[in-house]
Amino acid sequence: MRPWRLLPAYAINGIAAAFGIGCIQLLARQAAGPHVAALVVSGAVCASIADLPNVLRRTWHRVGAAALLAFIAALIVDLLRPQPLALGAAVAAVAFLAMMTLAWGARAGAVSFAPILSMIFSMAVPPAGHELAVAGWSACGGFAYLAWALAANAVCQRRYRSLVLVATLRAAAQLFRSRADVLVSFRVEAGEAPPLRAWIGGEAALADRLQGARDLLFPARESTGWRRDVAILLRIIDLRDALLASRLDVDLLGSDAVGRALLDRAARALRQIGEQLDAAADAVRDGTMPAATTLPHIDFDAAPGEVPIAPGDARARLLPVLQGRLGRLADDVGRVHRLLQGQAETLPLTHAQLQIFVAPEGWPLRALRPHWRRDSLVLRHAIRMALALGTAYYLALCLPWGSHPYWLVLSVAVVLRGSLGDTLARRNARVLGTVLGCLVVVGFSHVPSAAFQSGVFLVALGTAHAFVTQRYWLTATAASVMALLQSHLVNPTGGFAIAERVADTFLGAMLAWCFSYVLPSWERRSVPEAIARVLRELQDYAAHSLRAGSGDAVDERMARRKAYDSLTALGAALQRSRVEPKGVRLPIRQIATLLDHGERFMAHLSLVRHTLARLSDEPASERIDSALAEAVTALGACLDLKSPGPAASERSNADELELLPAQPPTHDALPWLSRRLSQLVDEAARIRSAAQLGLSA
């Protein structure tokens, strides 16, 4: 195996960015000298922020937008350089407009920081030459990097597609292990125990990986390899449904010796399936064919030394159901392995239909309209950032060590995030990274070679670029090395100013922390809309799953994705709210209960869909259709808070066990379908109750 195959996509992307900027620096140095080369590199660095593993169209949109905004910001600094007070107002204005780009969502995240960084780089350059020289050379660097980014992404495109599939398989494997941990962590409080928190985090990570894989894989040109990779991705998406269903009915097993033994066996099977997913990820990463392996055989018969289930125990009727679900998971993972071994599989959607699931791209102005109101989180963060950076700039002018006032602005800009939790995480990582970076520069400062320092700068740049979304403390360390070296390369007579760098970082982190309480974006503000979205998307997905919708496969898959996204967004809000002041935190227990029953609801729907597929030729189809129609009506009443809904049943585990159908689903699926529909309506009633409590808390 070639060692380079071990590199993840973010590492390849960081190496490509550093190599490209190094080439641009070398050409600029040969053409116009070291000072101009430093200015050109500044523009290239600003544009590189938006260069991530992407399809070429997205790279063009994002890197091009970053380069253009960086040029405009540098031009503003050049024009106002003789007027420091007016420049402070421009710093606030640029910060406001840059943060308003977040109205376009996650795709604008990196782009929004490019003009702020360009403005800071431009302020770092001492006045010399033409008054617009900094902006001009910065634009040359930015658009030169755009050309490089397009070329590098074209070369790495195939590898990026493989690695995004690897990351998705790894996330799915980790979710299997988290589910196994939850199974054996008996009687935990919803949302509070570490296994459940890991499960919630794992679901969010998998959702993020799945969307990244859709964005890279679906637009690619059709080929044999493309069809294999898309088939694997669609199989993983279905696996998430099946895994979610594995949690149902396990509470009926109890926590006695027999129940624990049964759950331990199920957990072992889930971990073994996770290992098989990891093996598939290794095969995709290495470009090899996975060895023929024996997938775990799911058997609930008592192993030697374990307590067998007693004759007549009602739990015995549940074991074929649980065994069937785990067997379905093993079969789906087996299909992934067979795809990697060369077996073809017909895709359920066409190439054109798959494009519907790709995240939107571009910069339509209509996206700004909903955010010109006081309760918009984007507008509030834009105002907060403008006030914070303006304050940092004017404060830096008054500081006794203010030879680099832009450093304080930079520290505030990188620490202050849209939520308090993200700000606190950035604050801690930034302080740690700055201290480590300064220690590194202290060591390198004894080597006076400019070529050596330029090489260190490029290594730091690649590291900072690669790890910005992985380990921010490492990015902060590399960024500190970059800032000190960049300042020294542009103005060698100024030295490294390490003490000033540390002081500005500590002060900037404190300022950002304080400003996070200005026009705060507490999660409680968005919870009514988030809860309403969950109820709406769950109801829509249920209508499609129960054959009450259009029956179109694309519509059903889109409804499922929206339902998952709504639950993931509410779960992320709950996680962020944990570090907020107690008086404004989300009602943790109520929201966690809503999420718990929302996932159960999705799991029940998954089993209903699976059962309906098996009953497609059932002669009693009229009775099935009638039951489905009644369920849709009841679900509509439960998930609409404006209408009176039925109360949830209060049956005990013993009652539930007694109501289990006598025959396993393989013999007679209709009673199990009726039971599942009843449980689905009951879960909807519990979701309604939790939503009402969450809104009133």
ROKE-103409 format. One line per 4 residues: number of its first residue (from 0); their letters; for each residue x, y, z of C-alpha. Coordinates in steps of 0.02 Angstrom, whole numbers, always signed. Layout:
// residues N
NUM = A = X,Y,Z ~ ...
//
This chain:
// residues 697
0 = MRPW = +0,+0,+0 ~ +69,+170,-46 ~ +88,+281,+110 ~ +0,+428,+27
4 = RLLP = -161,+328,+25 ~ -168,+350,+214 ~ -190,+538,+194 ~ -369,+599,+226
8 = AYAI = -451,+723,+109 ~ -419,+873,+222 ~ -232,+832,+228 ~ -221,+819,+38
12 = NGIA = -316,+983,+24 ~ -196,+1068,+146 ~ -43,+1004,+52 ~ -116,+1061,-114
16 = AAFG = -152,+1235,-42 ~ +23,+1254,+29 ~ +105,+1192,-132 ~ +1,+1310,-238
20 = IGCI = +39,+1461,-130 ~ +222,+1412,-129 ~ +224,+1412,-319 ~ +135,+1579,-326
24 = QLLA = +260,+1651,-200 ~ +409,+1586,-299 ~ +345,+1658,-463 ~ +306,+1827,-383
28 = RQAA = +476,+1832,-299 ~ +565,+1798,-463 ~ +460,+1926,-556 ~ +448,+2071,-433
32 = GPHV = +550,+2038,-277 ~ +515,+1976,-99 ~ +407,+2123,-43 ~ +285,+2102,-186
36 = AALV = +288,+1914,-161 ~ +231,+1937,+19 ~ +86,+2046,-40 ~ +36,+1921,-174
40 = VSGA = +42,+1779,-47 ~ -75,+1877,+67 ~ -208,+1880,-68 ~ -180,+1696,-108
44 = VCAS = -199,+1649,+76 ~ -364,+1743,+89 ~ -433,+1655,-65 ~ -371,+1485,-5
48 = IADL = -485,+1492,+147 ~ -632,+1442,+37 ~ -537,+1303,-53 ~ -604,+1137,+13
52 = PNVL = -627,+966,-68 ~ -768,+1005,-189 ~ -830,+986,-365 ~ -757,+1114,-485
56 = RRTW = -916,+1218,-496 ~ -920,+1244,-309 ~ -734,+1283,-305 ~ -759,+1416,-438
60 = HRVG = -904,+1496,-343 ~ -824,+1494,-171 ~ -642,+1530,-204 ~ -690,+1660,-334
64 = AAAL = -806,+1747,-210 ~ -670,+1742,-75 ~ -540,+1817,-193 ~ -659,+1956,-247
68 = LAFI = -712,+2002,-70 ~ -531,+1998,-13 ~ -483,+2121,-150 ~ -625,+2240,-104
72 = AALI = -575,+2236,+80 ~ -391,+2269,+37 ~ -444,+2414,-76 ~ -543,+2493,+66
76 = VDLL = -392,+2483,+181 ~ -279,+2561,+48 ~ -398,+2706,+22 ~ -421,+2742,+208
80 = RPQP = -245,+2706,+269 ~ -204,+2892,+296 ~ -359,+2911,+407 ~ -346,+2787,+553
84 = LALG = -510,+2839,+634 ~ -608,+2818,+473 ~ -520,+2651,+446 ~ -594,+2590,+611
88 = AAVA = -769,+2627,+547 ~ -726,+2533,+387 ~ -667,+2384,+490 ~ -838,+2376,+574
92 = AVAF = -929,+2396,+407 ~ -828,+2260,+321 ~ -858,+2143,+468 ~ -1045,+2175,+460
96 = LAMM = -1058,+2142,+274 ~ -945,+1990,+285 ~ -1053,+1909,+419 ~ -1212,+1946,+323
100 = TLAW = -1150,+1825,+190 ~ -1194,+1687,+316 ~ -1372,+1711,+253 ~ -1319,+1590,+115
104 = GARA = -1287,+1454,+243 ~ -1140,+1340,+272 ~ -1067,+1367,+98 ~ -1030,+1548,+146
108 = GAVS = -941,+1504,+309 ~ -763,+1509,+242 ~ -801,+1645,+115 ~ -864,+1762,+252
112 = FAPI = -693,+1765,+337 ~ -592,+1805,+181 ~ -625,+1995,+178 ~ -589,+2010,+365
116 = LSMI = -423,+1919,+346 ~ -380,+2022,+192 ~ -416,+2182,+287 ~ -302,+2126,+429
120 = FSMA = -163,+2076,+310 ~ -176,+2244,+221 ~ -163,+2340,+385 ~ -5,+2242,+424
124 = VPPA = +88,+2311,+272 ~ +185,+2473,+304 ~ +143,+2611,+179 ~ +262,+2605,+29
128 = GHEL = +248,+2628,-158 ~ +82,+2663,-244 ~ -65,+2693,-128 ~ -164,+2550,-208
132 = AVAG = -17,+2430,-222 ~ -73,+2316,-80 ~ -246,+2290,-153 ~ -178,+2266,-329
136 = WSAC = -49,+2135,-283 ~ -172,+2051,-165 ~ -296,+2034,-309 ~ -159,+1956,-416
140 = GGFA = -125,+1828,-281 ~ -309,+1791,-250 ~ -354,+1759,-431 ~ -192,+1664,-462
144 = YLAW = -243,+1549,-319 ~ -417,+1530,-397 ~ -335,+1459,-553 ~ -228,+1344,-447
148 = ALAA = -377,+1285,-344 ~ -474,+1238,-499 ~ -326,+1140,-568 ~ -287,+1053,-403
152 = NAVC = -468,+1005,-372 ~ -480,+934,-549 ~ -327,+826,-518 ~ -384,+769,-344
156 = QRRY = -568,+751,-387 ~ -569,+562,-401 ~ -472,+540,-238 ~ -586,+662,-148
160 = RSLV = -737,+560,-201 ~ -659,+401,-133 ~ -609,+482,+31 ~ -779,+560,+63
164 = LVAT = -853,+386,+47 ~ -721,+321,+168 ~ -765,+456,+294 ~ -951,+412,+278
168 = LRAA = -917,+227,+307 ~ -811,+270,+460 ~ -948,+380,+531 ~ -1076,+242,+505
172 = AQLF = -961,+116,+591 ~ -939,+232,+739 ~ -1128,+254,+750 ~ -1148,+65,+761
176 = RSRA = -1026,+62,+907 ~ -1117,+206,+992 ~ -1282,+114,+971 ~ -1204,-40,+1052
180 = DVLV = -1146,+66,+1200 ~ -1322,+134,+1221 ~ -1396,-42,+1220 ~ -1292,-96,+1369
184 = SFRV = -1303,+68,+1469 ~ -1466,+17,+1553 ~ -1593,+144,+1613 ~ -1502,+304,+1565
188 = EAGE = -1583,+474,+1572 ~ -1631,+537,+1399 ~ -1495,+648,+1327 ~ -1392,+652,+1487
192 = APPL = -1287,+493,+1492 ~ -1121,+493,+1396 ~ -1174,+347,+1282 ~ -1329,+443,+1225
196 = RAWI = -1231,+604,+1202 ~ -1106,+507,+1096 ~ -1251,+435,+996 ~ -1325,+608,+965
200 = GGEA = -1154,+674,+914 ~ -1126,+523,+802 ~ -1291,+551,+713 ~ -1245,+732,+680
204 = ALAD = -1073,+679,+615 ~ -1150,+549,+500 ~ -1278,+673,+434 ~ -1137,+794,+393
208 = RLQG = -1035,+658,+307 ~ -1185,+599,+207 ~ -1220,+773,+139 ~ -1037,+799,+97
212 = ARDL = -1038,+633,+3 ~ -1196,+680,-92 ~ -1118,+845,-145 ~ -961,+762,-212
216 = LFPA = -1026,+597,-281 ~ -1195,+637,-358 ~ -1138,+772,-482 ~ -994,+665,-550
220 = REST = -1001,+588,-723 ~ -1084,+418,-736 ~ -966,+269,-743 ~ -950,+95,-670
224 = GWRR = -852,+161,-520 ~ -977,+303,-495 ~ -1124,+181,-493 ~ -1035,+73,-365
228 = DVAI = -994,+220,-251 ~ -1171,+291,-262 ~ -1246,+120,-227 ~ -1137,+107,-70
232 = LLRI = -1187,+281,-14 ~ -1372,+244,-37 ~ -1348,+82,+58 ~ -1271,+179,+204
236 = IDLR = -1419,+299,+204 ~ -1537,+151,+218 ~ -1426,+74,+352 ~ -1455,+225,+462
240 = DALL = -1642,+188,+455 ~ -1616,+5,+498 ~ -1495,+46,+639 ~ -1619,+168,+714
244 = ASRL = -1749,+29,+714 ~ -1633,-82,+816 ~ -1674,+18,+972 ~ -1860,-21,+966
248 = DVDL = -1934,-143,+1092 ~ -1768,-173,+1180 ~ -1836,-94,+1339 ~ -1960,-239,+1345
252 = LGSD = -1815,-358,+1375 ~ -1792,-290,+1550 ~ -1632,-271,+1651 ~ -1627,-439,+1739
256 = AVGR = -1492,-568,+1700 ~ -1584,-633,+1546 ~ -1620,-459,+1478 ~ -1439,-405,+1502
260 = ALLD = -1375,-561,+1416 ~ -1489,-531,+1266 ~ -1437,-349,+1252 ~ -1253,-394,+1268
264 = RAAR = -1270,-513,+1121 ~ -1359,-382,+1017 ~ -1223,-254,+1061 ~ -1086,-377,+1010
268 = ALRQ = -1172,-402,+843 ~ -1181,-214,+814 ~ -997,-194,+853 ~ -953,-334,+732
272 = IGEQ = -1055,-249,+596 ~ -961,-88,+634 ~ -797,-182,+608 ~ -859,-241,+438
276 = LDAA = -899,-61,+390 ~ -723,-11,+441 ~ -655,-151,+331 ~ -757,-84,+186
280 = ADAV = -688,+90,+219 ~ -510,+20,+214 ~ -547,-63,+46 ~ -614,+98,-30
284 = RDGT = -467,+198,+39 ~ -336,+76,-25 ~ -420,+37,-191 ~ -423,-148,-150
288 = MPAA = -556,-282,-145 ~ -609,-332,+31 ~ -571,-511,+79 ~ -717,-629,+90
292 = TTLP = -776,-619,+270 ~ -911,-705,+368 ~ -1034,-577,+430 ~ -1095,-599,+609
296 = HIDF = -1227,-732,+633 ~ -1363,-660,+743 ~ -1422,-792,+867 ~ -1510,-760,+1032
300 = DAAP = -1490,-938,+1095 ~ -1402,-936,+1263 ~ -1215,-956,+1252 ~ -1123,-1068,+1377
304 = GEVP = -1122,-987,+1547 ~ -1270,-871,+1507 ~ -1444,-881,+1580 ~ -1566,-955,+1452
308 = IAPG = -1738,-879,+1429 ~ -1868,-978,+1524 ~ -2007,-1074,+1435 ~ -2165,-971,+1426
312 = DARA = -2073,-806,+1448 ~ -2166,-678,+1340 ~ -2000,-603,+1288 ~ -1968,-756,+1180
316 = RLLP = -2097,-690,+1056 ~ -1991,-534,+1034 ~ -1829,-623,+992 ~ -1870,-667,+809
320 = VLQG = -1911,-483,+780 ~ -1747,-422,+854 ~ -1652,-558,+764 ~ -1733,-509,+600
324 = RLGR = -1683,-327,+621 ~ -1502,-368,+660 ~ -1499,-492,+517 ~ -1561,-356,+400
328 = LADD = -1417,-244,+457 ~ -1292,-383,+426 ~ -1367,-416,+254 ~ -1354,-232,+206
332 = VGRV = -1170,-226,+257 ~ -1145,-386,+158 ~ -1214,-297,+5 ~ -1086,-159,+30
336 = HRLL = -947,-289,+29 ~ -1017,-372,-125 ~ -1022,-205,-215 ~ -838,-181,-174
340 = QGQA = -804,-357,-240 ~ -876,-309,-409 ~ -1059,-356,-399 ~ -1170,-231,-489
344 = ETLP = -1329,-160,-414 ~ -1467,-62,-499 ~ -1483,+113,-430 ~ -1657,+162,-368
348 = LTHA = -1636,+341,-435 ~ -1572,+411,-599 ~ -1425,+529,-614 ~ -1543,+675,-638
352 = QLQI = -1648,+627,-487 ~ -1495,+617,-377 ~ -1453,+799,-412 ~ -1606,+851,-311
356 = FVAP = -1515,+793,-153 ~ -1361,+900,-184 ~ -1347,+1055,-74 ~ -1388,+1219,-164
360 = EGWP = -1248,+1327,-231 ~ -1230,+1507,-288 ~ -1269,+1675,-210 ~ -1450,+1725,-246
364 = LRAL = -1491,+1894,-169 ~ -1662,+1834,-113 ~ -1574,+1736,+25 ~ -1539,+1901,+114
368 = RPHW = -1720,+1957,+126 ~ -1775,+1850,+275 ~ -1628,+1915,+379 ~ -1668,+2100,+379
372 = RRDS = -1766,+2087,+541 ~ -1719,+2105,+724 ~ -1741,+1922,+771 ~ -1629,+1857,+630
376 = LVLR = -1480,+1762,+703 ~ -1375,+1812,+552 ~ -1412,+1998,+573 ~ -1380,+1992,+760
380 = HAIR = -1213,+1906,+735 ~ -1164,+2030,+598 ~ -1200,+2177,+714 ~ -1109,+2091,+857
384 = MALA = -955,+2059,+750 ~ -953,+2237,+683 ~ -960,+2310,+859 ~ -828,+2189,+923
388 = LGTA = -702,+2219,+782 ~ -729,+2407,+785 ~ -700,+2409,+973 ~ -546,+2299,+956
392 = YYLA = -471,+2414,+824 ~ -495,+2575,+923 ~ -437,+2492,+1083 ~ -279,+2431,+996
396 = LCLP = -237,+2609,+945 ~ -234,+2657,+1128 ~ -132,+2510,+1193 ~ +48,+2544,+1244
400 = WGSH = +109,+2399,+1137 ~ -2,+2443,+988 ~ +127,+2421,+851 ~ +18,+2283,+775
404 = PYWL = -162,+2341,+807 ~ -228,+2219,+678 ~ -178,+2070,+787 ~ -309,+2114,+917
408 = VLSV = -438,+2129,+778 ~ -386,+1959,+712 ~ -399,+1876,+883 ~ -576,+1940,+908
412 = AVVL = -626,+1892,+731 ~ -571,+1711,+744 ~ -640,+1682,+919 ~ -812,+1765,+909
416 = RGSL = -936,+1640,+837 ~ -1123,+1638,+815 ~ -1158,+1544,+977 ~ -1084,+1552,+1151
420 = GDTL = -1031,+1369,+1147 ~ -933,+1390,+986 ~ -854,+1550,+1052 ~ -796,+1465,+1212
424 = ARRN = -722,+1320,+1114 ~ -631,+1440,+996 ~ -571,+1546,+1142 ~ -486,+1401,+1229
428 = ARVL = -411,+1330,+1069 ~ -350,+1501,+1013 ~ -260,+1540,+1175 ~ -178,+1368,+1180
432 = GTVL = -130,+1377,+996 ~ -55,+1551,+1012 ~ +56,+1500,+1157 ~ +115,+1345,+1065
436 = GCLV = +141,+1442,+903 ~ +245,+1574,+990 ~ +354,+1439,+1067 ~ +382,+1366,+893
440 = VVGF = +430,+1537,+824 ~ +551,+1565,+968 ~ +642,+1410,+910 ~ +639,+1458,+727
444 = SHVP = +694,+1637,+759 ~ +872,+1577,+787 ~ +880,+1525,+604 ~ +900,+1690,+510
448 = SAAF = +878,+1615,+336 ~ +732,+1697,+244 ~ +714,+1542,+134 ~ +697,+1432,+289
452 = QSGV = +568,+1549,+364 ~ +470,+1549,+201 ~ +470,+1358,+203 ~ +408,+1356,+383
456 = FLVA = +273,+1480,+333 ~ +210,+1364,+196 ~ +211,+1212,+311 ~ +112,+1312,+440
460 = LGTA = -8,+1370,+305 ~ -43,+1192,+247 ~ -69,+1135,+427 ~ -186,+1279,+469
464 = HAFV = -285,+1251,+309 ~ -301,+1063,+333 ~ -354,+1057,+516 ~ -472,+1207,+528
468 = TQRY = -626,+1094,+543 ~ -537,+947,+624 ~ -430,+1008,+770 ~ -439,+1196,+785
472 = WLTA = -303,+1208,+918 ~ -181,+1143,+788 ~ -245,+1269,+662 ~ -226,+1406,+793
476 = TAAS = -46,+1351,+825 ~ -3,+1354,+640 ~ -95,+1519,+616 ~ +9,+1600,+752
480 = VMAL = +168,+1542,+667 ~ +100,+1610,+502 ~ +53,+1779,+577 ~ +222,+1806,+658
484 = LQSH = +318,+1750,+504 ~ +208,+1847,+383 ~ +230,+2005,+484 ~ +417,+1976,+489
488 = LVNP = +432,+1937,+303 ~ +333,+2094,+254 ~ +426,+2205,+379 ~ +589,+2119,+435
492 = TGGF = +644,+2269,+540 ~ +494,+2248,+655 ~ +554,+2083,+730 ~ +435,+1947,+787
496 = AIAE = +343,+2038,+930 ~ +301,+1876,+1020 ~ +253,+1958,+1184 ~ +133,+2075,+1093
500 = RVAD = +58,+1926,+1001 ~ +20,+1835,+1164 ~ -51,+1990,+1247 ~ -162,+2030,+1099
504 = TFLG = -226,+1850,+1092 ~ -274,+1848,+1276 ~ -357,+2018,+1265 ~ -444,+1973,+1101
508 = AMLA = -510,+1810,+1173 ~ -580,+1905,+1323 ~ -660,+2037,+1211 ~ -740,+1905,+1101
512 = WCFS = -808,+1815,+1255 ~ -882,+1978,+1320 ~ -960,+2024,+1152 ~ -1042,+1853,+1139
516 = YVLP = -1166,+1923,+1266 ~ -1207,+2072,+1154 ~ -1367,+2038,+1056 ~ -1346,+1856,+1107
520 = SWER = -1412,+1720,+994 ~ -1477,+1605,+1130 ~ -1543,+1442,+1064 ~ -1708,+1473,+1153
524 = RSVP = -1749,+1606,+1024 ~ -1753,+1479,+883 ~ -1831,+1333,+975 ~ -2014,+1369,+927
528 = EAIA = -1969,+1370,+742 ~ -1857,+1216,+763 ~ -1995,+1118,+852 ~ -2123,+1169,+722
532 = RVLR = -2005,+1111,+586 ~ -1982,+942,+670 ~ -2169,+913,+683 ~ -2199,+970,+504
536 = ELQD = -2061,+863,+428 ~ -2108,+708,+529 ~ -2289,+724,+473 ~ -2237,+746,+292
540 = YAAH = -2121,+595,+296 ~ -2256,+488,+378 ~ -2378,+536,+241 ~ -2255,+477,+108
544 = SLRA = -2202,+319,+201 ~ -2382,+264,+231 ~ -2426,+279,+47 ~ -2532,+432,+77
548 = GSGD = -2416,+546,-19 ~ -2370,+548,-202 ~ -2287,+378,-195 ~ -2137,+450,-286
552 = AVDE = -1970,+376,-228 ~ -1882,+544,-245 ~ -2014,+635,-142 ~ -2008,+501,-7
556 = RMAR = -1819,+506,+5 ~ -1820,+695,+11 ~ -1952,+693,+148 ~ -1846,+570,+246
560 = RKAY = -1691,+678,+231 ~ -1785,+833,+288 ~ -1853,+740,+438 ~ -1679,+682,+487
564 = DSLT = -1609,+857,+459 ~ -1741,+935,+571 ~ -1703,+815,+713 ~ -1516,+841,+690
568 = ALGA = -1535,+1030,+695 ~ -1637,+1023,+856 ~ -1509,+904,+933 ~ -1367,+1022,+887
572 = ALQR = -1462,+1167,+966 ~ -1482,+1064,+1125 ~ -1295,+1027,+1130 ~ -1250,+1210,+1104
576 = SRVE = -1371,+1266,+1238 ~ -1285,+1164,+1375 ~ -1152,+1299,+1400 ~ -1273,+1447,+1397
580 = PKGV = -1326,+1538,+1557 ~ -1449,+1433,+1657 ~ -1587,+1561,+1641 ~ -1592,+1549,+1451
584 = RLPI = -1549,+1367,+1420 ~ -1667,+1257,+1324 ~ -1774,+1143,+1432 ~ -1652,+998,+1416
588 = RQIA = -1764,+858,+1477 ~ -1913,+907,+1368 ~ -1810,+934,+1209 ~ -1712,+773,+1239
592 = TLLD = -1876,+681,+1261 ~ -1942,+754,+1100 ~ -1784,+699,+1008 ~ -1794,+526,+1085
596 = HGER = -1973,+499,+1030 ~ -1937,+581,+862 ~ -1803,+451,+829 ~ -1920,+313,+887
600 = FMAH = -2050,+383,+767 ~ -1926,+374,+623 ~ -1879,+197,+674 ~ -2061,+141,+676
604 = LSLV = -2085,+216,+503 ~ -1933,+121,+441 ~ -2007,-43,+501 ~ -2177,-1,+429
608 = RHTL = -2098,+33,+259 ~ -2002,-130,+269 ~ -2161,-226,+316 ~ -2262,-144,+177
612 = ARLS = -2130,-195,+50 ~ -2152,-376,+106 ~ -2342,-362,+101 ~ -2351,-286,-73
616 = DEPA = -2440,-444,-138 ~ -2545,-472,+17 ~ -2727,-516,-28 ~ -2793,-412,+118
620 = SERI = -2727,-251,+39 ~ -2892,-157,+64 ~ -2882,-186,+251 ~ -2701,-129,+250
624 = DSAL = -2744,+29,+153 ~ -2885,+68,+275 ~ -2768,+47,+424 ~ -2638,+158,+343
628 = AEAV = -2766,+294,+305 ~ -2826,+292,+485 ~ -2647,+304,+546 ~ -2611,+454,+434
632 = TALG = -2765,+544,+500 ~ -2717,+509,+680 ~ -2538,+564,+650 ~ -2597,+726,+573
636 = ACLD = -2699,+763,+728 ~ -2554,+721,+844 ~ -2421,+822,+754 ~ -2528,+978,+730
640 = LKSP = -2519,+1079,+890 ~ -2666,+1185,+835 ~ -2787,+1039,+840 ~ -2834,+929,+988
644 = GPAA = -2735,+768,+983 ~ -2753,+600,+1069 ~ -2659,+565,+1230 ~ -2519,+438,+1233
648 = SERS = -2554,+268,+1307 ~ -2480,+224,+1476 ~ -2458,+37,+1453 ~ -2320,-46,+1555
652 = NADE = -2186,-159,+1485 ~ -2281,-309,+1551 ~ -2437,-254,+1457 ~ -2335,-227,+1299
656 = LELL = -2262,-401,+1311 ~ -2433,-480,+1332 ~ -2496,-388,+1178 ~ -2358,-456,+1066
660 = PAQP = -2428,-561,+923 ~ -2409,-747,+949 ~ -2336,-782,+776 ~ -2170,-708,+718
664 = PTHD = -2176,-582,+574 ~ -2110,-710,+450 ~ -2269,-813,+477 ~ -2398,-674,+492
668 = ALPW = -2345,-493,+468 ~ -2517,-412,+478 ~ -2532,-415,+669 ~ -2357,-343,+685
672 = LSRR = -2401,-206,+560 ~ -2557,-161,+661 ~ -2453,-155,+820 ~ -2321,-48,+735
676 = LSQL = -2452,+77,+672 ~ -2525,+88,+848 ~ -2352,+122,+919 ~ -2320,+251,+783
680 = VDEA = -2475,+350,+834 ~ -2426,+331,+1017 ~ -2252,+401,+980 ~ -2331,+548,+888
684 = ARIR = -2437,+586,+1041 ~ -2281,+582,+1150 ~ -2191,+698,+1028 ~ -2338,+817,+1039
688 = SAAQ = -2334,+815,+1229 ~ -2145,+845,+1235 ~ -2161,+986,+1108 ~ -2295,+1072,+1210
692 = LGLS = -2191,+1058,+1369 ~ -2037,+1121,+1278 ~ -2128,+1273,+1210 ~ -2206,+1317,+1379
696 = A = -2048,+1290,+1484
//
